[in-house]
Amino acid sequence: MSSFDLNVILRVITAPNSAFVQIRDNEEKYFVQSIGLLILASVLSAFVLLPFIMIPLDGVYFEGVDDVDLPTEESDMILTVGGSILKGIVSVVLFYFIGKKIGGSTNWKKVFSVIFHTYVPVIPMMIIFSILMFLMWNSLAAIDPSYLMAPGVNEEQMLSVVGPMLGYAGLIAVVAIVFVAWVFAVSVKAVKIVNGFGTPKALGLIILVMIISSIVSIPFGM
């Protein structure tokens, strides 16, 4: 019977190598939990869209701009969750079949359980992104467009108005770089441990899966 193991989830963050070994060797116990992590991370990814839905921008921002397609409907959140889950499943299937072909694990449940646990760092990433995105979008919506276009407004005055929004945008970029690097490093460890690969082989497999899953996802807009 599968059970929720908070300890191993926290160890994916603090001691990923030993955590992935434990998951690999007890795949029956952690399989259901791993699917839950994929679903949770996918649901949280949709929260990044909340500011676009909750805080509408003044139409003047889009004057003269064609084909602006912001995610402003609740259905966009549902599509984001579904797309994220689908992409996660496609990716792990590729990890299993390609990995097996090049000498990796032949146990699909081990591969699924370990790879889906790499979504652990995605959970805090999406929470932080959602908060920062809300703060940035709210600061942008608070700006009066007529003030920015008013004659006599100098660069210093303009910067004082848009500064907070630019600050949040910069912070989002920095956080994105840090989290992407973290998730990638955790993924390399997971692929190495579940397949018994060295670092170069694990890196090659991850890059190949990323390329193929991105191509497969294009028709679905993911």
N, C-alpha and C positions, 0 to 999 in steps of 0.2 A: 504494500500500500504506500503510495507516494505521500509525503508530508512536506509542509513548508519549512525550510531550513534557513533561518535568517543568518545563522553563523556562516554557512558556506557562501551565502550571497555577499556578506561583508568581507569575507576573505578573498573574493574575486577582486575586491578593491585593494585590500591590504597585503594579501599574499596569493596572487593569482596562480602561480605555479602549483602550489600544494592544493589549492581549491579545485583546479581543473583536473588534477590527478584523482582527487576524491570523487569528483563528478563522473569522470571517465570510468572509474572502477565500480561505481554504483549507479549506473545509468537508469536502472529500473526505478530507483528511488527518486531521482532528480528529473526524470523525463517530463512529467506533468508540470513540475515547477518551472522548467525551462520554457515551456509553451506559455505559461502565465507571464513570464518576464517579457517575452516577445509581445504579447498582447498589451501589457501595461505600458511598455515603452512606446508602442504604436499609438495608444490612446493619448499618452502625454504629448506625443509629437503634434497632435491636433490642437493642443492648447496654445501653441505658438501662433495659431491663426486667430485666436479670440480677439486680440486688439483690432484687427481689421473688421471684425463683425460688430464689436461693441462700440467702437469709436470711429464714426464716419468722418472723413476729411472734407473740408470745403471744396466744392467743385472747381474753384478757381485754380487749384493745384494741377488739374488735368486739362486745362484749356490749351488747345493746340497740340495735344498729345493724342494720337490715335491708338486704338486697341489696348486700352488700359484694362487689365483683367485681374483685379484684386480678389482674393478669396473672401467675399463679404456675405456668403450664405452659409447657413448651418449645414447644408448638404456638402459643402466643401470640406468640413471637418470629418464627416462620415467617409467621404472619398479618400481623405488623407489617411485615416485609420485603416481602411480596407487596403489601400495601396501599400502602406507600410508593412502590413502583415503579409500581403502577397509577395512583396519584394524579399522579405525575410525568409519566407518559405522557399522561394526560387533560389536564393543565395545558398541556403543550407543544403538543398538538393544538389546544387552544383558542387559544393564543397565535398559532399559524400561521393558522388559518382566520379568526379575528376580526381579527387584524392585517392579513391580506391584504385583507379586506373594507373596511378603513378606510385603505387606501393603503400598507400595509406590504410587506414582502418577499413575493415569490411563489415563492421557492425554499425548499421545506420543509426540505431538508437543512441549509441555512444557519441557519434558525430553530432546528431541533433541536440542532445543534452548539453554537450560542452559548448557548441557554437552558440546556441540560444542564450547561454549564460554570459556571453560577451555583451549582451544588451544591458547588463547591470550598470556600467558607467553611463549608458545612454539615458537612464532614468534621471539622475541628477542633472545631466546636461540639458534635457528638455525642460525640467523645472526652472532652471536658471535662465535658459533662453526665453521661456514664456514670460518670466518676470521682467527681464531686460527689454524684451520686445514691447511689452505693455507700457513700460516707462518711456521708451523712445517714441512710440506711436502717440501716446498721450501728450508728450511734450511737443510733438509736431502739430497735433490737432489744436493745441492751446495757442499756437502762433496765429496772429491776425495777418492774413495774406496782404490786406490793404496797407498795413504798416510797412511790410517789406518793399512794396512797390511805390510807397509814398516818396515824392521828391524831397531831397535834402537829407535822406537817411544815409549816414556814412557807414563805412565798413565796421567801425567799432560798435556802433549802435546795433547794426545787423547781427554781428557776432554775439552780442549780449543776449539777443533774442533766440538765435538758433543754436547757441553754444551748448545748452543742456542736451538738445536732440543729437548734436554731433558727438557729444561726449558719450552718450549711450550707444550710438552707432559704433564708435571706436571700441568701446568696451565689449560689445557683442562680437566684433571681429577678433579681438584678443582671446576672449573666452572660447570662440569657435576653434581657433588654432590649437589652443591647449587641449580641449576636449577631443578633437579629431585625432591629435597625436596620441592621446591616452587610449582612445578606443582602438586605434590601429595597433598600438603596442600590445594591448590585451588580446586582440585578435591573433596576432602573431604567436603569442604564448599558447593560446588555445589550440591553434592549428598544429603547432609543433607537438604538443602533448598528446592530443587525441590520435594523431597519425604517426608519431615517432619520427617526424621530419627534422632536418636541420633548419637553421634560420633562412638561408637562401631559398630552399625549396618551399618553405612555408610562405615566404614573401611572394614568390612567384605564383603560388596557388591563389593567394588572396588577391593579388592584382588581376589575375586572369578571371577570377570569379566576379570581381568588381566590374570589369569591362563587359563580360557577357551579361550579367544581371542588369547593367545599365542599358544595354542594347535591347534586351528582352522587355524592359520596362517602358521603353519609349512609346509604344502604341497605347499604353495605359496612362500616359502623362505623369509617370512617377519619377 
